[in-house]
Amino acid sequence: MIWNDDFETLPREAIEALQFKRLKQTLERVYATVPFYQKSFKDADITPADIRSLADLPKLPFSCKQDMRDNYPYGLFAVPLDQIVRIHASSGTTGKPTVVGYTKRDIDTWSELMARSFAAAGATSQDVIHNAYGYGLFTGGLGAHYGAERLGASVIPMSGGNTQKQMLIMKDFGSSVITCTPSYSLYLAEALSEAGIKHEDLKLRIGILGAEPWSEEMRAEIETNLGIKAIDIYGLSEILGPGVGIECIEAQNGLHIWEDHFIPEIIDPVSGEVLPYGEKGELVITTITKEGIPMIRYRTRDITRILPEPCICGRTHVRLERLSGRTDDMLIIRGVNVFPSQIESVLCNIDGVEPHYQLIVDRDGNLDTLEVQVEVNEKVFSDEIKVMQRLNNEIRKQIKDLLGITCKIRLVEPKTITRSEGKAKRVIDRRKG
Ligand code: DLL
């Protein structure tokens, strides 16, 4: 269902006119209120007046995570703190968290965009939405919560963890939509099957899954194991939280990015040059309605391409191809670029292994080594050694064929790899530190 027909199906010229108007307002506001942007615009010898059309956007300097750290905690806020009604932060792996603030209107916009996203995913006011994204500083929990309420659905604020309780509530309360990370949905599927609960015993019909990269093959596993349609949702705290983009249930092919609120660009991550639609590179987003912490040309480090082709659902907003990973998660193994999601695709297509894996990167002298640890199913595990060896060779060969690198495969017992309740940790890089 289209939640907001007026905006979601705007003709291209109207979207661009609206984007330009909102961009100008945003630029003038940040230039007047945020010292960081005053300085970075001055350094680039540019003022908001120099932006005369959308085509001038690439003249503006980028912003990045380091700028947020340098201005920790509130330096990038464009309004005084008394107008901020909510603060979130993303933990990150090192150092201080990245802090974001929302005005009352920002919370309203976010709720609206999440309601819009839920509707695009096929959820309605009749649904019981089981929200298993973590509540707290992470934007997933409260972001999905407000959107689900705005949609008019019945929200169960589960948060992450306590899988036994999740299952009980899912069954007894008749949860029909689950929101969580893709890796947690697989964990839930496994726990349900262990508890003897079949997906036919549940009302679950849709999963709205995101916050981490996942592959098309992983989607197939989740859809089969839970008997649902699995929809990809994208977002990041710096830009909004969940709800920057989502797949529509009609096509399940690419995530519509809400262009009346965000301007996406794809750049070459090395040169910073803007790439044409259709080419793969780093996603850069400019927010054009946010008040608390507007972001100009923010480098997300997420790798994707923009798909401008019209979509069968009737929405006119461009789509992002499923995100293949982050520039900083990309492993360079003996000079070859490897995304964990590529290895995931191989593993999910091989019979006998489970979609639970971890990559261990290390160094042996001057040589990078990659070990793929993956669980086998009970049947393979109790089979003869020969079967395990054949499987081992098969995985190694398929990875070599796809990526051109030789890696070590370690088949591990079922349930040995730690299950995640939020974002899965796929890589352990022992070369660092
Ligand atoms: O993960 C917001 C979110 C919550 C999105 C719930 C979707 C659902 P952060 O913690 O700031 O915010 O992490 C943002 O997670 O830059 C991507 O690298 C990654 N990410 C988010 N969604 C996807 C996705 C939330 N659908 C970072 N596919 C982003 C791949 C994703 N990666």
Boltz pocket constraint, residues with backbone or C-beta under 6 A from the ligand:
constraints:
  - pocket:
      binder: B
      contacts: [[A, 90], [A, 133], [A, 138], [A, 139], [A, 140], [A, 208], [A, 209], [A, 210], [A, 211], [A, 212], [A, 213], [A, 214], [A, 232], [A, 233], [A, 234], [A, 235], [A, 236], [A, 237], [A, 238], [A, 241], [A, 242], [A, 243], [A, 300], [A, 302], [A, 323], [A, 324], [A, 325], [A, 326]]
      max_distance: 6.0
